[in-house]
C-alpha cells in the first residue's frame, strides 16, 4: 500500500512532449496532477516550479507543425501524484 516510496521525485521542469529535453517518462507512469494557485489543471503541457509557470493549450489553435498553441499562466505551481 505504501506506493509513494517507489515514485520518482518531480523535476523542477517537466513537459508532456516526448521530443522535449524536459520530458521524463518515469514520472508519467503514474497519474500526475498540477495545481496553480490552489486550482487544479488537467490539461498542463509543461510546468516550471522555480519560475512559477505552467503552459496550457490555447483553445483549438494549432501551430504550423500541428501542435497546440500554448498559453503561459504564472503563480505557485504544485505537482502531485493522484
mmCIF file of the N, C-alpha and C atoms, coordinates in Angstrom:
data_MODEL
# 
_entry.id   MODEL 
# 
loop_
_atom_site.group_PDB 
_atom_site.id 
_atom_site.type_symbol 
_atom_site.label_atom_id 
_atom_site.label_alt_id 
_atom_site.label_comp_id 
_atom_site.label_asym_id 
_atom_site.label_entity_id 
_atom_site.label_seq_id 
_atom_site.pdbx_PDB_ins_code 
_atom_site.Cartn_x 
_atom_site.Cartn_y 
_atom_site.Cartn_z 
_atom_site.occupancy 
_atom_site.B_iso_or_equiv 
_atom_site.pdbx_formal_charge 
_atom_site.auth_seq_id 
_atom_site.auth_comp_id 
_atom_site.auth_asym_id 
_atom_site.auth_atom_id 
_atom_site.pdbx_PDB_model_num 
ATOM 1   N N  . UNK A 1 1  ? 0.792  -1.195 0.000   1.00 0.00 ? 1  UNK A N  1 
ATOM 2   C CA . UNK A 1 1  ? 0.000  0.000  0.000   1.00 0.00 ? 1  UNK A CA 1 
ATOM 3   C C  . UNK A 1 1  ? 0.844  1.272  0.000   1.00 0.00 ? 1  UNK A C  1 
ATOM 4   N N  . UNK A 1 2  ? 2.073  1.187  0.505   1.00 0.00 ? 2  UNK A N  1 
ATOM 5   C CA . UNK A 1 2  ? 2.923  2.372  0.561   1.00 0.00 ? 2  UNK A CA 1 
ATOM 6   C C  . UNK A 1 2  ? 3.655  2.516  -0.763  1.00 0.00 ? 2  UNK A C  1 
ATOM 7   N N  . UNK A 1 3  ? 2.956  3.050  -1.748  1.00 0.00 ? 3  UNK A N  1 
ATOM 8   C CA . UNK A 1 3  ? 3.463  3.174  -3.110  1.00 0.00 ? 3  UNK A CA 1 
ATOM 9   C C  . UNK A 1 3  ? 4.283  4.441  -3.305  1.00 0.00 ? 3  UNK A C  1 
ATOM 10  N N  . UNK A 1 4  ? 4.252  5.375  -2.356  1.00 0.00 ? 4  UNK A N  1 
ATOM 11  C CA . UNK A 1 4  ? 4.920  6.658  -2.530  1.00 0.00 ? 4  UNK A CA 1 
ATOM 12  C C  . UNK A 1 4  ? 6.434  6.544  -2.499  1.00 0.00 ? 4  UNK A C  1 
ATOM 13  N N  . UNK A 1 5  ? 6.988  5.516  -1.848  1.00 0.00 ? 5  UNK A N  1 
ATOM 14  C CA . UNK A 1 5  ? 8.438  5.363  -1.776  1.00 0.00 ? 5  UNK A CA 1 
ATOM 15  C C  . UNK A 1 5  ? 9.033  5.013  -3.135  1.00 0.00 ? 5  UNK A C  1 
ATOM 16  N N  . UNK A 1 6  ? 8.255  4.409  -4.018  1.00 0.00 ? 6  UNK A N  1 
ATOM 17  C CA . UNK A 1 6  ? 8.763  3.986  -5.314  1.00 0.00 ? 6  UNK A CA 1 
ATOM 18  C C  . UNK A 1 6  ? 8.544  5.017  -6.408  1.00 0.00 ? 6  UNK A C  1 
ATOM 19  N N  . UNK A 1 7  ? 7.777  6.047  -6.135  1.00 0.00 ? 7  UNK A N  1 
ATOM 20  C CA . UNK A 1 7  ? 7.508  7.063  -7.153  1.00 0.00 ? 7  UNK A CA 1 
ATOM 21  C C  . UNK A 1 7  ? 8.682  8.020  -7.268  1.00 0.00 ? 7  UNK A C  1 
ATOM 22  N N  . UNK A 1 8  ? 9.030  8.418  -8.507  1.00 0.00 ? 8  UNK A N  1 
ATOM 23  C CA . UNK A 1 8  ? 10.147 9.360  -8.669  1.00 0.00 ? 8  UNK A CA 1 
ATOM 24  C C  . UNK A 1 8  ? 9.752  10.754 -8.199  1.00 0.00 ? 8  UNK A C  1 
ATOM 25  N N  . UNK A 1 9  ? 10.742 11.508 -7.758  1.00 0.00 ? 9  UNK A N  1 
ATOM 26  C CA . UNK A 1 9  ? 10.509 12.894 -7.339  1.00 0.00 ? 9  UNK A CA 1 
ATOM 27  C C  . UNK A 1 9  ? 10.227 13.741 -8.574  1.00 0.00 ? 9  UNK A C  1 
ATOM 28  N N  . UNK A 1 10 ? 9.463  14.800 -8.384  1.00 0.00 ? 10 UNK A N  1 
ATOM 29  C CA . UNK A 1 10 ? 9.151  15.684 -9.501  1.00 0.00 ? 10 UNK A CA 1 
ATOM 30  C C  . UNK A 1 10 ? 10.362 16.557 -9.836  1.00 0.00 ? 10 UNK A C  1 
ATOM 31  N N  . UNK A 1 11 ? 10.698 16.657 -11.126 1.00 0.00 ? 11 UNK A N  1 
ATOM 32  C CA . UNK A 1 11 ? 11.777 17.574 -11.515 1.00 0.00 ? 11 UNK A CA 1 
ATOM 33  C C  . UNK A 1 11 ? 11.282 19.020 -11.450 1.00 0.00 ? 11 UNK A C  1 
ATOM 34  N N  . UNK A 1 12 ? 12.221 19.962 -11.483 1.00 0.00 ? 12 UNK A N  1 
ATOM 35  C CA . UNK A 1 12 ? 11.856 21.368 -11.449 1.00 0.00 ? 12 UNK A CA 1 
ATOM 36  C C  . UNK A 1 12 ? 11.042 21.754 -12.680 1.00 0.00 ? 12 UNK A C  1 
ATOM 37  N N  . UNK A 1 13 ? 11.374 21.166 -13.811 1.00 0.00 ? 13 UNK A N  1 
ATOM 38  C CA . UNK A 1 13 ? 10.658 21.468 -15.057 1.00 0.00 ? 13 UNK A CA 1 
ATOM 39  C C  . UNK A 1 13 ? 10.291 20.154 -15.730 1.00 0.00 ? 13 UNK A C  1 
ATOM 40  N N  . UNK A 1 14 ? 9.052  20.053 -16.195 1.00 0.00 ? 14 UNK A N  1 
ATOM 41  C CA . UNK A 1 14 ? 8.563  18.815 -16.795 1.00 0.00 ? 14 UNK A CA 1 
ATOM 42  C C  . UNK A 1 14 ? 7.651  19.141 -17.964 1.00 0.00 ? 14 UNK A C  1 
ATOM 43  N N  . UNK A 1 15 ? 7.782  18.360 -19.043 1.00 0.00 ? 15 UNK A N  1 
ATOM 44  C CA . UNK A 1 15 ? 6.964  18.536 -20.238 1.00 0.00 ? 15 UNK A CA 1 
ATOM 45  C C  . UNK A 1 15 ? 6.325  17.206 -20.613 1.00 0.00 ? 15 UNK A C  1 
ATOM 46  N N  . UNK A 1 16 ? 5.125  17.259 -21.200 1.00 0.00 ? 16 UNK A N  1 
ATOM 47  C CA . UNK A 1 16 ? 4.455  16.038 -21.656 1.00 0.00 ? 16 UNK A CA 1 
ATOM 48  C C  . UNK A 1 16 ? 4.870  15.658 -23.073 1.00 0.00 ? 16 UNK A C  1 
ATOM 49  N N  . UNK A 1 17 ? 5.588  16.539 -23.765 1.00 0.00 ? 17 UNK A N  1 
ATOM 50  C CA . UNK A 1 17 ? 6.031  16.291 -25.139 1.00 0.00 ? 17 UNK A CA 1 
ATOM 51  C C  . UNK A 1 17 ? 7.293  15.424 -25.130 1.00 0.00 ? 17 UNK A C  1 
ATOM 52  N N  . UNK A 1 18 ? 7.248  14.209 -25.704 1.00 0.00 ? 18 UNK A N  1 
ATOM 53  C CA . UNK A 1 18 ? 8.423  13.331 -25.695 1.00 0.00 ? 18 UNK A CA 1 
ATOM 54  C C  . UNK A 1 18 ? 9.622  13.907 -26.439 1.00 0.00 ? 18 UNK A C  1 
ATOM 55  N N  . UNK A 1 19 ? 9.427  14.880 -27.317 1.00 0.00 ? 19 UNK A N  1 
ATOM 56  C CA . UNK A 1 19 ? 10.544 15.479 -28.045 1.00 0.00 ? 19 UNK A CA 1 
ATOM 57  C C  . UNK A 1 19 ? 11.282 16.525 -27.223 1.00 0.00 ? 19 UNK A C  1 
ATOM 58  N N  . UNK A 1 20 ? 10.709 16.928 -26.104 1.00 0.00 ? 20 UNK A N  1 
ATOM 59  C CA . UNK A 1 20 ? 11.293 17.969 -25.266 1.00 0.00 ? 20 UNK A CA 1 
ATOM 60  C C  . UNK A 1 20 ? 12.435 17.408 -24.412 1.00 0.00 ? 20 UNK A C  1 
ATOM 61  N N  . UNK A 1 21 ? 13.467 18.210 -24.147 1.00 0.00 ? 21 UNK A N  1 
ATOM 62  C CA . UNK A 1 21 ? 14.536 17.755 -23.236 1.00 0.00 ? 21 UNK A CA 1 
ATOM 63  C C  . UNK A 1 21 ? 14.057 17.670 -21.786 1.00 0.00 ? 21 UNK A C  1 
ATOM 64  N N  . UNK A 1 22 ? 12.882 18.221 -21.479 1.00 0.00 ? 22 UNK A N  1 
ATOM 65  C CA . UNK A 1 22 ? 12.338 18.214 -20.124 1.00 0.00 ? 22 UNK A CA 1 
ATOM 66  C C  . UNK A 1 22 ? 11.325 17.090 -19.906 1.00 0.00 ? 22 UNK A C  1 
ATOM 67  N N  . UNK A 1 23 ? 11.249 16.162 -20.840 1.00 0.00 ? 23 UNK A N  1 
ATOM 68  C CA . UNK A 1 23 ? 10.337 15.025 -20.735 1.00 0.00 ? 23 UNK A CA 1 
ATOM 69  C C  . UNK A 1 23 ? 10.964 13.966 -19.834 1.00 0.00 ? 23 UNK A C  1 
ATOM 70  N N  . UNK A 1 24 ? 10.167 13.371 -18.935 1.00 0.00 ? 24 UNK A N  1 
ATOM 71  C CA . UNK A 1 24 ? 10.646 12.324 -18.045 1.00 0.00 ? 24 UNK A CA 1 
ATOM 72  C C  . UNK A 1 24 ? 9.584  11.223 -18.016 1.00 0.00 ? 24 UNK A C  1 
ATOM 73  N N  . UNK A 1 25 ? 9.855  10.125 -18.698 1.00 0.00 ? 25 UNK A N  1 
ATOM 74  C CA . UNK A 1 25 ? 8.874  9.048  -18.832 1.00 0.00 ? 25 UNK A CA 1 
ATOM 75  C C  . UNK A 1 25 ? 8.567  8.368  -17.501 1.00 0.00 ? 25 UNK A C  1 
ATOM 76  N N  . UNK A 1 26 ? 9.524  8.320  -16.594 1.00 0.00 ? 26 UNK A N  1 
ATOM 77  C CA . UNK A 1 26 ? 9.311  7.654  -15.302 1.00 0.00 ? 26 UNK A CA 1 
ATOM 78  C C  . UNK A 1 26 ? 8.216  8.333  -14.490 1.00 0.00 ? 26 UNK A C  1 
ATOM 79  N N  . UNK A 1 27 ? 8.107  9.642  -14.588 1.00 0.00 ? 27 UNK A N  1 
ATOM 80  C CA . UNK A 1 27 ? 7.074  10.379 -13.854 1.00 0.00 ? 27 UNK A CA 1 
ATOM 81  C C  . UNK A 1 27 ? 5.699  10.081 -14.430 1.00 0.00 ? 27 UNK A C  1 
ATOM 82  N N  . UNK A 1 28 ? 5.608  9.918  -15.742 1.00 0.00 ? 28 UNK A N  1 
ATOM 83  C CA . UNK A 1 28 ? 4.312  9.721  -16.395 1.00 0.00 ? 28 UNK A CA 1 
ATOM 84  C C  . UNK A 1 28 ? 3.798  8.287  -16.311 1.00 0.00 ? 28 UNK A C  1 
ATOM 85  N N  . UNK A 1 29 ? 4.524  7.407  -15.630 1.00 0.00 ? 29 UNK A N  1 
ATOM 86  C CA . UNK A 1 29 ? 3.993  6.073  -15.380 1.00 0.00 ? 29 UNK A CA 1 
ATOM 87  C C  . UNK A 1 29 ? 2.872  6.132  -14.338 1.00 0.00 ? 29 UNK A C  1 
ATOM 88  N N  . UNK A 1 30 ? 2.789  7.250  -13.616 1.00 0.00 ? 30 UNK A N  1 
ATOM 89  C CA . UNK A 1 30 ? 1.765  7.471  -12.594 1.00 0.00 ? 30 UNK A CA 1 
ATOM 90  C C  . UNK A 1 30 ? 0.867  8.618  -13.033 1.00 0.00 ? 30 UNK A C  1 
ATOM 91  N N  . UNK A 1 31 ? -0.295 8.707  -12.419 1.00 0.00 ? 31 UNK A N  1 
ATOM 92  C CA . UNK A 1 31 ? -1.239 9.783  -12.715 1.00 0.00 ? 31 UNK A CA 1 
ATOM 93  C C  . UNK A 1 31 ? -0.770 11.056 -12.008 1.00 0.00 ? 31 UNK A C  1 
ATOM 94  N N  . UNK A 1 32 ? -0.452 12.092 -12.783 1.00 0.00 ? 32 UNK A N  1 
ATOM 95  C CA . UNK A 1 32 ? 0.113  13.334 -12.253 1.00 0.00 ? 32 UNK A CA 1 
ATOM 96  C C  . UNK A 1 32 ? -0.927 14.444 -12.320 1.00 0.00 ? 32 UNK A C  1 
ATOM 97  N N  . UNK A 1 33 ? -0.985 15.252 -11.286 1.00 0.00 ? 33 UNK A N  1 
ATOM 98  C CA . UNK A 1 33 ? -1.859 16.413 -11.257 1.00 0.00 ? 33 UNK A CA 1 
ATOM 99  C C  . UNK A 1 33 ? -1.031 17.669 -10.995 1.00 0.00 ? 33 UNK A C  1 
ATOM 100 N N  . UNK A 1 34 ? -1.531 18.815 -11.440 1.00 0.00 ? 34 UNK A N  1 
ATOM 101 C CA . UNK A 1 34 ? -0.839 20.093 -11.250 1.00 0.00 ? 34 UNK A CA 1 
ATOM 102 C C  . UNK A 1 34 ? -1.821 21.088 -10.654 1.00 0.00 ? 34 UNK A C  1 
ATOM 103 N N  . UNK A 1 35 ? -1.374 21.794 -9.625  1.00 0.00 ? 35 UNK A N  1 
ATOM 104 C CA . UNK A 1 35 ? -2.151 22.889 -9.050  1.00 0.00 ? 35 UNK A CA 1 
ATOM 105 C C  . UNK A 1 35 ? -1.400 24.185 -9.299  1.00 0.00 ? 35 UNK A C  1 
ATOM 106 N N  . UNK A 1 36 ? -2.139 25.203 -9.712  1.00 0.00 ? 36 UNK A N  1 
ATOM 107 C CA . UNK A 1 36 ? -1.601 26.550 -9.869  1.00 0.00 ? 36 UNK A CA 1 
ATOM 108 C C  . UNK A 1 36 ? -2.454 27.459 -9.007  1.00 0.00 ? 36 UNK A C  1 
ATOM 109 N N  . UNK A 1 37 ? -1.841 28.048 -8.001  1.00 0.00 ? 37 UNK A N  1 
ATOM 110 C CA . UNK A 1 37 ? -2.561 28.907 -7.052  1.00 0.00 ? 37 UNK A CA 1 
ATOM 111 C C  . UNK A 1 37 ? -3.783 28.188 -6.479  1.00 0.00 ? 37 UNK A C  1 
ATOM 112 N N  . UNK A 1 38 ? -3.601 26.949 -6.053  1.00 0.00 ? 38 UNK A N  1 
ATOM 113 C CA . UNK A 1 38 ? -4.625 26.100 -5.425  1.00 0.00 ? 38 UNK A CA 1 
ATOM 114 C C  . UNK A 1 38 ? -5.782 25.719 -6.348  1.00 0.00 ? 38 UNK A C  1 
ATOM 115 N N  . UNK A 1 39 ? -5.623 25.884 -7.655  1.00 0.00 ? 39 UNK A N  1 
ATOM 116 C CA . UNK A 1 39 ? -6.623 25.436 -8.625  1.00 0.00 ? 39 UNK A CA 1 
ATOM 117 C C  . UNK A 1 39 ? -6.009 24.313 -9.451  1.00 0.00 ? 39 UNK A C  1 
ATOM 118 N N  . UNK A 1 40 ? -6.715 23.205 -9.551  1.00 0.00 ? 40 UNK A N  1 
ATOM 119 C CA . UNK A 1 40 ? -6.185 22.043 -10.260 1.00 0.00 ? 40 UNK A CA 1 
ATOM 120 C C  . UNK A 1 40 ? -6.428 22.161 -11.766 1.00 0.00 ? 40 UNK A C  1 
ATOM 121 N N  . UNK A 1 41 ? -5.382 21.881 -12.544 1.00 0.00 ? 41 UNK A N  1 
ATOM 122 C CA . UNK A 1 41 ? -5.461 21.897 -14.004 1.00 0.00 ? 41 UNK A CA 1 
ATOM 123 C C  . UNK A 1 41 ? -5.214 20.487 -14.522 1.00 0.00 ? 41 UNK A C  1 
ATOM 124 N N  . UNK A 1 42 ? -5.994 20.082 -15.525 1.00 0.00 ? 42 UNK A N  1 
ATOM 125 C CA . UNK A 1 42 ? -5.857 18.744 -16.092 1.00 0.00 ? 42 UNK A CA 1 
ATOM 126 C C  . UNK A 1 42 ? -5.204 18.752 -17.468 1.00 0.00 ? 42 UNK A C  1 
ATOM 127 N N  . UNK A 1 43 ? -5.023 19.911 -18.058 1.00 0.00 ? 43 UNK A N  1 
ATOM 128 C CA . UNK A 1 43 ? -4.511 19.984 -19.428 1.00 0.00 ? 43 UNK A CA 1 
ATOM 129 C C  . UNK A 1 43 ? -3.153 20.682 -19.517 1.00 0.00 ? 43 UNK A C  1 
ATOM 130 N N  . UNK A 1 44 ? -2.299 20.520 -18.529 1.00 0.00 ? 44 UNK A N  1 
ATOM 131 C CA . UNK A 1 44 ? -0.995 21.179 -18.494 1.00 0.00 ? 44 UNK A CA 1 
ATOM 132 C C  . UNK A 1 44 ? -0.043 20.479 -19.460 1.00 0.00 ? 44 UNK A C  1 
ATOM 133 N N  . UNK A 1 45 ? 0.620  21.265 -20.306 1.00 0.00 ? 45 UNK A N  1 
ATOM 134 C CA . UNK A 1 45 ? 1.578  20.729 -21.265 1.00 0.00 ? 45 UNK A CA 1 
ATOM 135 C C  . UNK A 1 45 ? 3.002  20.781 -20.750 1.00 0.00 ? 45 UNK A C  1 
ATOM 136 N N  . UNK A 1 46 ? 3.301  21.757 -19.886 1.00 0.00 ? 46 UNK A N  1 
ATOM 137 C CA . UNK A 1 46 ? 4.645  21.921 -19.339 1.00 0.00 ? 46 UNK A CA 1 
ATOM 138 C C  . UNK A 1 46 ? 4.539  22.784 -18.092 1.00 0.00 ? 46 UNK A C  1 
ATOM 139 N N  . UNK A 1 47 ? 5.455  22.572 -17.139 1.00 0.00 ? 47 UNK A N  1 
ATOM 140 C CA . UNK A 1 47 ? 5.486  23.421 -15.948 1.00 0.00 ? 47 UNK A CA 1 
ATOM 141 C C  . UNK A 1 47 ? 6.915  23.653 -15.498 1.00 0.00 ? 47 UNK A C  1 
ATOM 142 N N  . UNK A 1 48 ? 7.115  24.706 -14.708 1.00 0.00 ? 48 UNK A N  1 
ATOM 143 C CA . UNK A 1 48 ? 8.392  25.003 -14.074 1.00 0.00 ? 48 UNK A CA 1 
ATOM 144 C C  . UNK A 1 48 ? 8.090  25.497 -12.663 1.00 0.00 ? 48 UNK A C  1 
ATOM 145 N N  . UNK A 1 49 ? 8.561  24.764 -11.668 1.00 0.00 ? 49 UNK A N  1 
ATOM 146 C CA . UNK A 1 49 ? 8.284  25.116 -10.279 1.00 0.00 ? 49 UNK A CA 1 
ATOM 147 C C  . UNK A 1 49 ? 9.060  26.356 -9.857  1.00 0.00 ? 49 UNK A C  1 
ATOM 148 N N  . UNK A 1 50 ? 10.362 26.420 -10.166 1.00 0.00 ? 50 UNK A N  1 
ATOM 149 C CA . UNK A 1 50 ? 11.197 27.524 -9.691  1.00 0.00 ? 50 UNK A CA 1 
ATOM 150 C C  . UNK A 1 50 ? 10.814 28.863 -10.323 1.00 0.00 ? 50 UNK A C  1 
ATOM 151 N N  . UNK A 1 51 ? 10.391 28.851 -11.587 1.00 0.00 ? 51 UNK A N  1 
ATOM 152 C CA . UNK A 1 51 ? 9.994  30.094 -12.246 1.00 0.00 ? 51 UNK A CA 1 
ATOM 153 C C  . UNK A 1 51 ? 8.515  30.392 -12.044 1.00 0.00 ? 51 UNK A C  1 
ATOM 154 N N  . UNK A 1 52 ? 7.729  29.420 -11.586 1.00 0.00 ? 52 UNK A N  1 
ATOM 155 C CA . UNK A 1 52 ? 6.328  29.624 -11.253 1.00 0.00 ? 52 UNK A CA 1 
ATOM 156 C C  . UNK A 1 52 ? 5.404  29.814 -12.445 1.00 0.00 ? 52 UNK A C  1 
ATOM 157 N N  . UNK A 1 53 ? 5.427  28.893 -13.409 1.00 0.00 ? 53 UNK A N  1 
ATOM 158 C CA . UNK A 1 53 ? 4.513  28.981 -14.550 1.00 0.00 ? 53 UNK A CA 1 
ATOM 159 C C  . UNK A 1 53 ? 4.115  27.602 -15.032 1.00 0.00 ? 53 UNK A C  1 
ATOM 160 N N  . UNK A 1 54 ? 2.980  27.560 -15.733 1.00 0.00 ? 54 UNK A N  1 
ATOM 161 C CA . UNK A 1 54 ? 2.530  26.369 -16.452 1.00 0.00 ? 54 UNK A CA 1 
ATOM 162 C C  . UNK A 1 54 ? 2.131  26.807 -17.860 1.00 0.00 ? 54 UNK A C  1 
ATOM 163 N N  . UNK A 1 55 ? 2.151  25.865 -18.777 1.00 0.00 ? 55 UNK A N  1 
ATOM 164 C CA . UNK A 1 55 ? 1.681  26.125 -20.139 1.00 0.00 ? 55 UNK A CA 1 
ATOM 165 C C  . UNK A 1 55 ? 0.506  25.209 -20.411 1.00 0.00 ? 55 UNK A C  1 
ATOM 166 N N  . UNK A 1 56 ? -0.584 25.813 -20.890 1.00 0.00 ? 56 UNK A N  1 
ATOM 167 C CA . UNK A 1 56 ? -1.789 25.066 -21.236 1.00 0.00 ? 56 UNK A CA 1 
ATOM 168 C C  . UNK A 1 56 ? -2.175 25.395 -22.666 1.00 0.00 ? 56 UNK A C  1 
ATOM 169 N N  . UNK A 1 57 ? -2.888 24.489 -23.353 1.00 0.00 ? 57 UNK A N  1 
ATOM 170 C CA . UNK A 1 57 ? -3.316 24.770 -24.730 1.00 0.00 ? 57 UNK A CA 1 
ATOM 171 C C  . UNK A 1 57 ? -4.254 25.974 -24.791 1.00 0.00 ? 57 UNK A C  1 
ATOM 172 N N  . UNK A 1 58 ? -4.088 26.775 -25.837 1.00 0.00 ? 58 UNK A N  1 
ATOM 173 C CA . UNK A 1 58 ? -4.909 27.975 -26.040 1.00 0.00 ? 58 UNK A CA 1 
ATOM 174 C C  . UNK A 1 58 ? -6.042 27.648 -27.005 1.00 0.00 ? 58 UNK A C  1 
ATOM 175 N N  . UNK A 1 59 ? -7.075 27.013 -26.506 1.00 0.00 ? 59 UNK A N  1 
ATOM 176 C CA . UNK A 1 59 ? -8.220 26.676 -27.353 1.00 0.00 ? 59 UNK A CA 1 
ATOM 177 C C  . UNK A 1 59 ? -7.886 25.605 -28.363 1.00 0.00 ? 59 UNK A C  1 
ATOM 178 N N  . UNK A 1 60 ? -8.434 25.759 -29.575 1.00 0.00 ? 60 UNK A N  1 
ATOM 179 C CA . UNK A 1 60 ? -8.218 24.776 -30.634 1.00 0.00 ? 60 UNK A CA 1 
ATOM 180 C C  . UNK A 1 60 ? -7.133 25.198 -31.616 1.00 0.00 ? 60 UNK A C  1 
ATOM 181 N N  . UNK A 1 61 ? -6.453 26.315 -31.355 1.00 0.00 ? 61 UNK A N  1 
ATOM 182 C CA . UNK A 1 61 ? -5.436 26.827 -32.271 1.00 0.00 ? 61 UNK A CA 1 
ATOM 183 C C  . UNK A 1 61 ? -4.233 25.886 -32.331 1.00 0.00 ? 61 UNK A C  1 
ATOM 184 N N  . UNK A 1 62 ? -3.711 25.694 -33.543 1.00 0.00 ? 62 UNK A N  1 
ATOM 185 C CA . UNK A 1 62 ? -2.545 24.848 -33.769 1.00 0.00 ? 62 UNK A CA 1 
ATOM 186 C C  . UNK A 1 62 ? -1.439 25.651 -34.422 1.00 0.00 ? 62 UNK A C  1 
ATOM 187 N N  . UNK A 1 63 ? -0.191 25.283 -34.152 1.00 0.00 ? 63 UNK A N  1 
ATOM 188 C CA . UNK A 1 63 ? 0.918  25.943 -34.839 1.00 0.00 ? 63 UNK A CA 1 
ATOM 189 C C  . UNK A 1 63 ? 1.142  25.271 -36.189 1.00 0.00 ? 63 UNK A C  1 
ATOM 190 N N  . UNK A 1 64 ? 2.159  25.681 -36.927 1.00 0.00 ? 64 UNK A N  1 
ATOM 191 C CA . UNK A 1 64 ? 2.357  25.159 -38.282 1.00 0.00 ? 64 UNK A CA 1 
ATOM 192 C C  . UNK A 1 64 ? 2.797  23.695 -38.307 1.00 0.00 ? 64 UNK A C  1 
ATOM 193 N N  . UNK A 1 65 ? 3.202  23.152 -37.164 1.00 0.00 ? 65 UNK A N  1 
ATOM 194 C CA . UNK A 1 65 ? 3.582  21.737 -37.083 1.00 0.00 ? 65 UNK A CA 1 
ATOM 195 C C  . UNK A 1 65 ? 2.438  20.856 -36.578 1.00 0.00 ? 65 UNK A C  1 
ATOM 196 N N  . UNK A 1 66 ? 1.268  21.467 -36.311 1.00 0.00 ? 66 UNK A N  1 
ATOM 197 C CA . UNK A 1 66 ? 0.114  20.715 -35.844 1.00 0.00 ? 66 UNK A CA 1 
ATOM 198 C C  . UNK A 1 66 ? 0.039  20.550 -34.345 1.00 0.00 ? 66 UNK A C  1 
ATOM 199 N N  . UNK A 1 67 ? 0.950  21.198 -33.619 1.00 0.00 ? 67 UNK A N  1 
ATOM 200 C CA . UNK A 1 67 ? 0.941  21.144 -32.155 1.00 0.00 ? 67 UNK A CA 1 
ATOM 201 C C  . UNK A 1 67 ? 0.055  22.271 -31.620 1.00 0.00 ? 67 UNK A C  1 
ATOM 202 N N  . UNK A 1 68 ? -0.585 22.069 -30.468 1.00 0.00 ? 68 UNK A N  1 
ATOM 203 C CA . UNK A 1 68 ? -1.450 23.131 -29.924 1.00 0.00 ? 68 UNK A CA 1 
ATOM 204 C C  . UNK A 1 68 ? -0.638 24.364 -29.511 1.00 0.00 ? 68 UNK A C  1 
ATOM 205 N N  . UNK A 1 69 ? -1.213 25.532 -29.755 1.00 0.00 ? 69 UNK A N  1 
ATOM 206 C CA . UNK A 1 69 ? -0.612 26.777 -29.282 1.00 0.00 ? 69 UNK A CA 1 
ATOM 207 C C  . UNK A 1 69 ? -0.756 26.803 -27.768 1.00 0.00 ? 69 UNK A C  1 
ATOM 208 N N  . UNK A 1 70 ? 0.289  27.257 -27.067 1.00 0.00 ? 70 UNK A N  1 
ATOM 209 C CA . UNK A 1 70 ? 0.292  27.218 -25.610 1.00 0.00 ? 70 UNK A CA 1 
ATOM 210 C C  . UNK A 1 70 ? 0.224  28.627 -25.013 1.00 0.00 ? 70 UNK A C  1 
ATOM 211 N N  . UNK A 1 71 ? -0.468 28.731 -23.878 1.00 0.00 ? 71 UNK A N  1 
ATOM 212 C CA . UNK A 1 71 ? -0.576 29.961 -23.109 1.00 0.00 ? 71 UNK A CA 1 
ATOM 213 C C  . UNK A 1 71 ? 0.128  29.742 -21.783 1.00 0.00 ? 71 UNK A C  1 
ATOM 214 N N  . UNK A 1 72 ? 0.895  30.729 -21.336 1.00 0.00 ? 72 UNK A N  1 
ATOM 215 C CA . UNK A 1 72 ? 1.621  30.619 -20.078 1.00 0.00 ? 72 UNK A CA 1 
ATOM 216 C C  . UNK A 1 72 ? 0.837  31.318 -18.970 1.00 0.00 ? 72 UNK A C  1 
ATOM 217 N N  . UNK A 1 73 ? 0.619  30.594 -17.865 1.00 0.00 ? 73 UNK A N  1 
ATOM 218 C CA . UNK A 1 73 ? -0.019 31.147 -16.675 1.00 0.00 ? 73 UNK A CA 1 
ATOM 219 C C  . UNK A 1 73 ? 0.998  31.139 -15.544 1.00 0.00 ? 73 UNK A C  1 
ATOM 220 N N  . UNK A 1 74 ? 1.041  32.200 -14.747 1.00 0.00 ? 74 UNK A N  1 
ATOM 221 C CA . UNK A 1 74 ? 2.036  32.311 -13.687 1.00 0.00 ? 74 UNK A CA 1 
ATOM 222 C C  . UNK A 1 74 ? 1.387  32.237 -12.314 1.00 0.00 ? 74 UNK A C  1 
ATOM 223 N N  . UNK A 1 75 ? 2.130  31.688 -11.369 1.00 0.00 ? 75 UNK A N  1 
ATOM 224 C CA . UNK A 1 75 ? 1.661  31.562 -9.990  1.00 0.00 ? 75 UNK A CA 1 
ATOM 225 C C  . UNK A 1 75 ? 2.462  30.501 -9.256  1.00 0.00 ? 75 UNK A C  1 
ATOM 226 N N  . UNK A 1 76 ? 1.929  30.009 -8.156  1.00 0.00 ? 76 UNK A N  1 
ATOM 227 C CA . UNK A 1 76 ? 2.580  28.976 -7.356  1.00 0.00 ? 76 UNK A CA 1 
ATOM 228 C C  . UNK A 1 76 ? 2.207  27.604 -7.923  1.00 0.00 ? 76 UNK A C  1 
ATOM 229 N N  . UNK A 1 77 ? 3.206  26.853 -8.382  1.00 0.00 ? 77 UNK A N  1 
ATOM 230 C CA . UNK A 1 77 ? 2.999  25.562 -9.040  1.00 0.00 ? 77 UNK A CA 1 
ATOM 231 C C  . UNK A 1 77 ? 3.247  24.438 -8.039  1.00 0.00 ? 77 UNK A C  1 
ATOM 232 N N  . UNK A 1 78 ? 2.306  23.482 -7.965  1.00 0.00 ? 78 UNK A N  1 
ATOM 233 C CA . UNK A 1 78 ? 2.418  22.327 -7.066  1.00 0.00 ? 78 UNK A CA 1 
ATOM 234 C C  . UNK A 1 78 ? 2.063  21.050 -7.824  1.00 0.00 ? 78 UNK A C  1 
ATOM 235 N N  . UNK A 1 79 ? 3.050  20.267 -8.248  1.00 0.00 ? 79 UNK A N  1 
ATOM 236 C CA . UNK A 1 79 ? 2.749  18.960 -8.858  1.00 0.00 ? 79 UNK A CA 1 
ATOM 237 C C  . UNK A 1 79 ? 2.459  17.939 -7.764  1.00 0.00 ? 79 UNK A C  1 
ATOM 238 N N  . UNK A 1 80 ? 1.607  16.961 -8.076  1.00 0.00 ? 80 UNK A N  1 
ATOM 239 C CA . UNK A 1 80 ? 1.287  15.911 -7.106  1.00 0.00 ? 80 UNK A CA 1 
ATOM 240 C C  . UNK A 1 80 ? 0.864  14.650 -7.849  1.00 0.00 ? 80 UNK A C  1 
ATOM 241 N N  . UNK A 1 81 ? 1.007  13.517 -7.145  1.00 0.00 ? 81 UNK A N  1 
ATOM 242 C CA . UNK A 1 81 ? 0.514  12.244 -7.672  1.00 0.00 ? 81 UNK A CA 1 
ATOM 243 C C  . UNK A 1 81 ? -0.902 12.031 -7.163  1.00 0.00 ? 81 UNK A C  1 
ATOM 244 N N  . UNK A 1 82 ? -1.787 11.566 -8.035  1.00 0.00 ? 82 UNK A N  1 
ATOM 245 C CA . UNK A 1 82 ? -3.175 11.316 -7.639  1.00 0.00 ? 82 UNK A CA 1 
ATOM 246 C C  . UNK A 1 82 ? -3.313 9.935  -7.049  1.00 0.00 ? 82 UNK A C  1 
# 
